[in-house]
Amino acid sequence: MTAAIMQPYLFPYIGYFQLINAVNTFIVYDNIQYTKKGWINRNRILVNGKDEYISFPLKKDSDFLSINQRQLAATTAEDKKKILRKLTGVYSKAPQYDVIFPLLNEVISCNEENLFAYIYNSIRAICNFLDIETSFVVSSSLPIEHQLKAQDKVIALCKSIGATGYINPIGGVGLYSKPAFEIEGIDLWFLKSSEVKYRQFDNEFVPWLSIIDVLMFSEKEKVKEYINKNFTLV
């Protein structure tokens, strides 16, 4: 049984969904410290041929709180409306807009105020749409020593669910040791995404944008093909 472990990201790029789809169980970190300027509550979309961020402001709080302890800002209701208007403005002429916008409207309009719960809901909704059948587990629900760090924590999480294989994005090659995993009876692989290229109106292609962009310009079956084929395991 294979596993992957990641923080929850807001409408992440397609490689995130390739990783989810490549494993039997996907563990989502909820009890890990929130980090600024990452992808937890923001991502990039296409605006006038260039990438631009969309983000959900958070309630001001301690920088040491975990993701599951953070809350969306009091202005979130209006922020959601602004983001939906922005998505309509930039994607209304995209070929899949009529199919995808209702999904995004439902996800973005979710009334959940907790940051983790809100983003977790969005990830599950996109996976359901794409027929990804991977099981999800929330990290804090697992019986491990949660004070462990880095590789030791990953191994403990894998062992807690009986995983015999762990897949990590290619960016983690320098963080994890295959022999250390093998000692624990776990095979370690790294997922390397190949470029997913599609037509973005008549603009020069901007890669690795939010899954929103991929969905707006590509039919569902094509997106599923990207998720199943456009990567290698090393």
C-alpha positions in Angstrom: 0.0 0.0 0.0 1.4 3.4 -1.1 1.1 6.7 0.7 1.9 10.4 0.1 1.9 13.2 2.7 1.4 16.9 1.9 0.1 20.2 3.4 -3.3 21.3 2.1 -2.9 23.8 -0.7 -5.5 26.1 -2.3 -6.4 24.9 -5.8 -2.9 23.5 -6.2 -1.1 22.8 -9.5 -1.8 19.6 -11.4 1.3 17.8 -9.9 -0.5 17.8 -6.5 -3.3 15.8 -8.0 -0.9 13.5 -9.8 0.6 12.7 -6.5 -2.8 12.1 -4.9 -3.9 9.8 -7.8 -0.6 7.9 -7.7 -1.1 6.5 -4.1 -3.6 4.4 -2.2 -3.8 6.8 0.8 -3.1 10.5 0.9 -2.3 11.9 4.3 -3.1 15.7 4.6 -1.1 17.6 7.2 -3.4 19.6 9.4 -1.3 19.9 12.6 1.8 21.5 10.9 2.7 25.1 11.3 1.2 27.6 8.9 3.8 29.2 6.6 3.4 32.6 4.9 4.1 33.1 1.2 3.5 29.4 0.4 0.5 27.8 -1.4 -1.7 27.1 1.6 -4.2 30.0 1.0 -3.2 31.3 -2.4 -2.4 30.2 -5.9 -1.8 31.5 -9.5 -4.3 31.9 -12.3 -4.0 33.4 -15.8 -4.9 37.1 -16.1 -4.3 38.8 -19.5 -1.7 36.3 -20.5 0.3 36.5 -17.3 0.2 34.7 -13.9 -1.5 36.5 -11.0 -2.2 35.4 -7.5 -5.6 34.8 -5.9 -5.6 34.5 -2.1 -7.9 34.2 0.9 -6.8 36.5 3.7 -6.6 35.0 7.2 -7.6 36.3 10.6 -4.6 37.9 12.3 -3.2 35.4 14.8 0.1 33.9 16.1 2.5 32.8 13.4 3.2 29.7 15.5 -0.3 28.2 15.1 -0.9 25.1 13.1 -2.9 25.1 9.9 -5.9 23.6 11.7 -5.8 26.4 14.2 -6.0 29.3 11.7 -9.2 30.9 10.6 -10.2 32.8 7.4 -10.6 36.6 7.8 -13.8 38.2 8.8 -13.9 39.7 5.3 -13.9 36.3 3.7 -17.5 36.4 2.4 -16.7 39.5 0.3 -13.3 38.1 -0.6 -15.0 35.0 -2.1 -17.3 37.2 -4.1 -14.4 39.1 -5.5 -12.5 36.0 -6.4 -15.6 34.5 -8.2 -16.0 37.7 -10.1 -12.3 37.7 -11.1 -12.6 34.1 -12.3 -15.6 35.0 -14.4 -13.8 38.0 -15.8 -10.7 36.1 -16.9 -12.2 32.7 -17.8 -15.7 33.3 -19.0 -14.6 32.7 -22.6 -12.5 29.6 -21.7 -13.9 26.4 -23.4 -14.8 24.6 -20.1 -16.1 27.6 -18.2 -19.8 26.5 -18.2 -18.8 23.2 -16.7 -16.1 24.3 -14.2 -17.5 27.6 -12.8 -20.4 26.0 -11.0 -18.0 23.6 -9.3 -15.7 26.5 -8.3 -18.7 28.5 -7.2 -19.8 25.7 -4.9 -16.3 25.1 -3.5 -15.4 28.8 -3.0 -18.8 29.6 -1.4 -18.3 27.0 1.3 -19.2 28.5 4.7 -16.4 26.8 6.6 -14.3 29.3 8.5 -11.4 27.0 9.6 -8.5 27.3 7.2 -7.7 23.6 7.1 -11.3 22.5 6.8 -12.0 25.0 4.0 -9.0 23.9 1.9 -9.5 20.2 2.6 -13.0 20.5 1.3 -11.8 22.1 -1.9 -9.2 19.4 -2.5 -11.8 16.6 -2.0 -14.3 18.4 -4.3 -11.8 18.6 -7.2 -10.8 14.9 -6.6 -14.4 13.9 -6.7 -14.9 15.8 -10.0 -11.9 14.1 -11.5 -12.9 10.6 -10.3 -9.8 10.2 -8.1 -10.6 7.4 -5.7 -7.6 7.7 -3.3 -8.4 7.5 0.4 -7.7 10.5 2.5 -6.5 10.6 6.1 -5.9 13.7 8.3 -2.5 13.6 10.0 -3.7 14.6 13.5 -6.0 11.6 13.6 -3.1 9.1 13.4 -1.5 7.6 16.6 2.1 8.8 16.3 4.4 11.0 18.3 3.5 14.3 16.6 6.5 16.1 17.8 8.7 14.1 15.4 10.2 16.1 12.6 11.0 15.8 8.9 11.9 12.3 7.7 11.2 10.6 11.1 7.6 12.0 11.1 7.0 10.9 7.5 8.2 7.3 8.4 6.0 7.2 11.5 2.9 8.4 9.6 3.5 5.8 6.9 4.0 3.0 9.4 0.8 4.1 11.3 -1.3 3.2 8.2 0.7 0.2 7.2 2.2 1.8 4.1 4.9 -0.2 2.3 5.6 2.5 -0.2 6.0 6.3 0.1 5.9 8.8 -2.9 7.1 12.3 -2.5 7.3 15.2 -5.1 10.7 15.3 -6.8 11.6 18.4 -4.8 12.2 16.3 -1.8 15.0 14.2 -3.2 17.5 16.0 -0.9 15.3 15.6 2.2 14.8 11.8 2.4 17.1 8.8 2.4 16.0 5.6 0.6 18.0 3.4 2.9 16.3 5.0 6.0 12.9 4.1 4.6 14.0 0.6 3.5 15.1 -0.2 7.1 11.5 0.5 8.1 10.2 -1.8 5.3 9.1 1.2 3.1 10.0 1.8 -0.5 10.7 5.4 -1.4 9.9 7.0 -4.8 9.8 10.5 -6.1 7.2 11.8 -8.5 8.5 14.1 -11.3 5.8 15.9 -13.3 6.4 16.5 -17.0 5.0 19.7 -18.4 1.3 19.7 -19.1 0.8 22.0 -22.0 -2.6 23.2 -23.4 -3.9 26.2 -25.2 -4.6 29.3 -23.1 -6.6 31.4 -25.5 -4.0 32.8 -28.0 -1.4 33.6 -25.3 2.1 32.3 -24.9 1.7 29.3 -22.5 2.2 29.9 -18.8 3.0 26.6 -17.1 2.2 25.3 -13.6 -0.7 27.5 -12.8 -3.5 26.4 -10.4 -5.6 23.4 -11.3 -8.3 26.0 -12.0 -6.5 27.0 -15.2 -6.1 23.4 -16.4 -9.8 22.7 -15.8 -10.9 25.8 -17.6 -9.0 25.0 -20.8 -9.1 21.2 -20.9 -12.0 18.7 -21.1 -12.4 16.5 -18.0 -11.1 13.4 -19.8 -8.0 15.2 -21.0 -7.3 16.4 -17.4 -7.6 12.8 -16.2 -5.2 11.8 -18.9 -2.7 14.4 -17.7 -3.0 13.2 -14.1 -2.5 9.6 -15.1 0.3 9.9 -17.6 2.3 13.2 -17.4 4.8 12.1 -14.7 7.5 9.6 -13.9 8.5 7.9 -10.7 12.2 7.7 -9.8 
